[in-house]
Amino acid sequence: MPDSLAKTSLSATSPDSRAIFVDTAPPAKPRPDQLPRIPIDPRTNAIFLDIDGTLLDIAPTPLEVKVSDALRATLASLSRVFDGAIAFVSGRPIAEMDRLFDPLRLAAVGGHGAEIRFAPDSKIRRSEIATLDDDLRAEFSRIGQIGDGVIVEDKGYSLAIHYRLAPHLGGEIMKSVTAVCKSDRCDSLEILPGKAVIEIKPGGYDKGTGLREMMSVPPFTGRKPIFVGDDVTDNAAFAALQDFAGTGFSVGGVVPGTSFNFDGPQDVRGWLRHLSEERR
C-alpha cells in the first residue's frame, strides 16, 4: 500500500474506505462443537449480525476487503427462511454496507445506531443528533499524522482511527485521543476502543438503541433476537437483548452474559451456512 494512503483520511463514501476486513476462509462444514446448542426457530427468532470481525475476517488494509458469493447466498437464503427478520448492525454507514454486499440488501442499523433501515427496500432514517464538531473532527483527524500505517476513516457520524498496520503506535494514539478530550468539548462524545481501532462518536445512540428500534417493527417485533458481535462497540447491543429475552453470541472472546463464543468469523459463517442448509 502506498505510504500516502496509509496516512490519508478516508471518506465513508469513497470505494476505498470499505473497511479493513476480508472474507477469504474457504467454506467448511462446522464441527458440532463449533455450533451453538441453542434451538433456533425461524418463526420466532430474529438474527442481528455485526460485520467487522464477526462476519468478515480482518485484512491488512482498507483496500483488501471482499465478500464471497457464498456468504451473500447464505444471507439471502436466511432472509427468506426468517421472513426478512435478519439485519446488519454495524458501525459502517448503510450505503457502505450495500456496496460491500451488493446486490444483497438487508434491514440494517448503521453508524453505530445513527442510521436505520427497517427493511431492504425502505428508506434510510438518519439520526437528528449532531455529528462531530468540525474543529474536533479536524483535531482527531490530525492524529493520523503520528506515523505511517495510521488510517483515519471519516464515517460521517463518527471517526475511526485504525492502527492495524502500526500496532506499536496504539498507545500513542490513545494518549493523543485522551489529550484532545481533556476539554469539555468531548463531554457528549463516546470513545470506543476496538481491535486495533479507536472510534469517536457522539453519544445518544448506539447499536443497542438501533436494535431496540428494529425490534419495534415487523417482521422483528414479537420475536426473540439473536445478536452476534465481537468487540466493545457491540456491548450496547448485547445489553439490549435482555429487553426481548434475546440471546448473544460473541466472537473471538467470551463476553459476560453471552451464551456461546465463536472462535472467529469463519465459524460464524459456518454456523450461518449450517442454519441455511438445515432449513432447505
C-alpha positions in Angstrom: 0.0 0.0 0.0 1.4 3.4 -0.9 2.6 5.5 2.1 0.4 8.3 1.0 -2.7 6.2 1.5 -1.5 4.9 4.9 -1.8 8.4 6.3 -4.9 9.5 4.4 -8.3 10.4 6.0 -10.7 8.2 4.1 -14.3 9.3 3.4 -17.0 6.8 4.1 -18.5 7.5 0.7 -15.3 6.5 -1.1 -15.0 3.0 -2.6 -11.5 2.8 -1.0 -13.0 3.2 2.5 -15.0 0.0 2.5 -13.1 -1.3 5.5 -10.3 -3.4 6.9 -12.0 -6.8 6.9 -12.0 -9.6 4.3 -13.9 -12.9 3.9 -11.4 -15.3 2.5 -11.7 -18.5 4.5 -12.9 -21.5 2.4 -16.3 -23.0 3.2 -16.1 -25.9 5.6 -18.7 -27.9 7.4 -18.7 -26.9 11.1 -18.0 -29.4 13.8 -20.7 -29.9 16.4 -18.5 -28.1 19.0 -18.4 -25.0 16.7 -22.2 -24.7 16.7 -24.4 -23.1 19.5 -26.5 -25.7 21.3 -29.5 -23.4 21.4 -32.7 -24.1 19.5 -33.3 -21.5 16.8 -36.7 -21.2 15.2 -37.0 -19.0 12.1 -40.6 -18.3 13.0 -39.9 -16.9 16.4 -36.2 -15.7 16.3 -34.6 -12.8 14.6 -30.9 -12.6 13.7 -28.7 -9.4 14.1 -25.1 -9.5 12.8 -22.2 -7.2 13.3 -20.0 -7.2 10.2 -16.4 -6.3 11.0 -14.6 -9.1 12.9 -17.9 -11.0 13.1 -18.9 -11.9 9.6 -15.7 -10.8 7.9 -12.1 -11.5 8.7 -9.6 -8.8 9.4 -7.4 -7.8 6.4 -4.2 -5.7 6.4 -5.6 -2.6 4.6 -9.0 -1.0 3.7 -8.4 -1.8 0.0 -8.4 -5.6 0.5 -12.0 -6.2 1.7 -14.1 -8.7 -0.2 -17.3 -10.7 0.5 -17.7 -14.1 -1.1 -20.6 -15.0 -3.3 -21.1 -17.9 -0.9 -21.7 -15.6 2.0 -24.1 -13.4 0.0 -26.0 -16.5 -1.0 -26.2 -17.8 2.6 -27.5 -14.4 3.9 -30.1 -14.2 1.1 -31.3 -17.7 1.9 -31.6 -16.9 5.6 -33.5 -13.7 4.8 -36.1 -15.9 3.0 -36.1 -18.6 5.8 -36.6 -16.0 8.5 -39.2 -14.0 6.5 -36.8 -11.0 6.4 -36.0 -11.0 10.2 -32.3 -10.7 9.7 -30.3 -7.4 9.9 -26.8 -6.0 9.9 -25.8 -3.9 13.0 -22.6 -2.1 12.2 -20.5 1.0 12.7 -20.4 1.3 8.9 -22.8 3.7 7.1 -25.7 1.7 5.5 -24.7 2.8 2.0 -21.3 1.3 2.5 -22.8 -2.0 3.7 -24.8 -2.0 0.5 -21.8 -1.5 -1.7 -19.9 -4.2 0.2 -22.6 -6.9 0.0 -24.1 -5.8 -3.4 -26.5 -7.0 -4.8 -27.7 -8.2 -1.4 -29.8 -5.8 0.7 -30.9 -6.4 4.3 -32.5 -4.4 7.0 -29.7 -2.6 8.8 -28.5 -0.4 11.7 -25.6 1.7 10.5 -23.2 4.3 12.0 -23.5 2.7 15.5 -27.2 3.4 15.5 -27.1 6.8 13.7 -28.9 5.2 10.7 -31.6 2.6 10.5 -33.3 0.9 7.6 -36.2 -1.2 8.7 -36.5 -3.3 5.5 -34.2 -3.9 2.5 -36.3 -1.7 0.2 -37.2 1.1 2.7 -35.6 4.5 3.1 -32.7 5.1 5.5 -33.7 7.1 8.6 -30.9 9.2 9.9 -30.3 10.4 13.5 -31.1 14.1 14.2 -28.3 14.2 16.8 -25.5 16.4 15.6 -22.3 14.8 14.1 -18.9 15.6 15.4 -18.0 19.3 15.8 -15.8 20.4 12.8 -13.0 21.6 15.0 -12.9 18.3 17.0 -13.1 16.3 13.8 -10.0 18.1 12.5 -8.1 17.6 15.7 -8.9 13.9 15.8 -8.0 13.6 12.1 -4.6 15.1 12.7 -3.8 12.1 14.9 -3.4 10.2 11.6 -0.1 12.1 11.1 1.5 10.2 14.1 3.1 7.7 11.8 2.9 5.5 8.7 0.2 2.9 8.8 -2.3 5.0 10.8 -5.6 5.5 8.9 -8.3 7.9 9.8 -11.6 6.9 8.4 -14.3 9.6 8.4 -17.7 7.8 8.6 -19.7 11.0 8.7 -21.3 10.4 12.1 -18.0 9.2 13.6 -14.3 8.9 13.1 -12.3 5.7 13.3 -8.5 5.7 13.8 -7.1 2.4 12.5 -3.6 1.3 13.5 -3.6 -2.4 12.4 -0.6 -1.5 10.2 1.1 0.2 13.1 0.3 -1.7 16.3 3.3 -0.2 18.1 1.6 3.2 17.8 -1.6 2.1 19.6 -0.6 3.6 23.0 0.5 6.9 21.5 -2.8 7.2 19.5 -4.8 6.6 22.7 -2.8 9.2 24.5 -3.5 11.7 21.7 -7.2 11.0 21.7 -7.2 11.5 25.5 -5.3 14.8 25.2 -7.9 16.1 22.7 -10.7 15.0 25.1 -9.3 16.9 28.1 -11.6 19.8 27.3 -15.3 19.8 28.0 -16.0 19.7 24.2 -15.8 15.9 24.5 -18.3 15.6 27.3 -21.0 14.4 24.8 -18.7 12.0 22.9 -18.1 8.3 23.3 -14.6 6.8 22.8 -14.8 3.2 21.7 -11.6 1.1 21.6 -11.8 -1.9 19.2 -9.5 -4.3 17.6 -6.6 -2.0 16.5 -9.0 0.9 16.1 -10.4 3.7 18.2 -13.8 5.1 17.3 -15.0 8.6 18.3 -18.8 9.2 18.1 -21.5 11.4 19.6 -23.5 10.0 22.4 -27.2 9.5 22.3 -27.3 6.5 20.0 -25.5 3.2 19.8 -26.0 -0.4 18.4 -28.4 -1.1 21.3 -30.7 1.8 20.5 -30.7 0.6 16.9 -31.5 -3.0 17.8 -34.4 -1.8 20.1 -35.9 0.3 17.3 -35.6 -2.6 14.8 -37.4 -4.9 17.3 -40.4 -2.4 17.3 -41.4 -3.1 13.7 -42.4 -6.2 11.6 -41.1 -8.7 10.9 -38.9 -8.3 14.0 -41.5 -7.4 16.6 -42.5 -10.2 18.9 -39.5 -12.3 18.1 -36.5 -13.2 20.3 -33.4 -11.6 18.9 -30.0 -13.3 18.5 -27.1 -10.9 18.2 -23.6 -11.8 17.2 -20.7 -9.4 17.8 -17.0 -9.3 18.6 -15.9 -6.1 20.4 -16.6 -3.2 22.8 -18.7 -1.4 20.2 -21.2 -4.3 20.4 -21.7 -4.2 24.1 -24.7 -1.9 23.9 -26.5 -4.4 21.5 -25.7 -7.3 23.9 -27.2 -5.3 26.8 -30.4 -4.6 24.8 -31.1 -8.3 24.3 -32.4 -8.7 27.8 -35.4 -6.5 26.9 -36.6 -9.1 24.5 -35.5 -12.4 26.1 -32.8 -12.5 23.4 -29.5 -14.4 23.1 -26.0 -13.1 22.5 -23.1 -14.9 20.7 -19.6 -13.5 21.0 -16.7 -13.9 18.5 -13.1 -14.3 19.4 -13.6 -14.0 23.2 -16.2 -14.6 25.8 -18.4 -11.7 26.7 -20.3 -11.9 30.0 -23.9 -12.7 29.5 -23.5 -14.3 26.1 -24.5 -17.9 25.5 -21.8 -19.1 23.1 -18.4 -17.9 21.7 -17.3 -18.5 18.1 -13.5 -18.7 17.7 -13.6 -16.4 14.7 -15.6 -15.1 11.7 -15.1 -18.3 9.7 -17.1 -20.1 12.4 -19.9 -17.6 12.3 -20.1 -18.1 8.5 -20.1 -21.8 9.0 -22.9 -21.6 11.5 -25.0 -19.3 9.2 -24.4 -21.7 6.3 -25.5 -24.6 8.6 -28.7 -22.7 9.6 -29.5 -22.1 5.9 -28.8 -25.6 4.7 -30.6 -27.2 7.7 -33.9 -25.5 6.7 -33.9 -26.0 2.9 
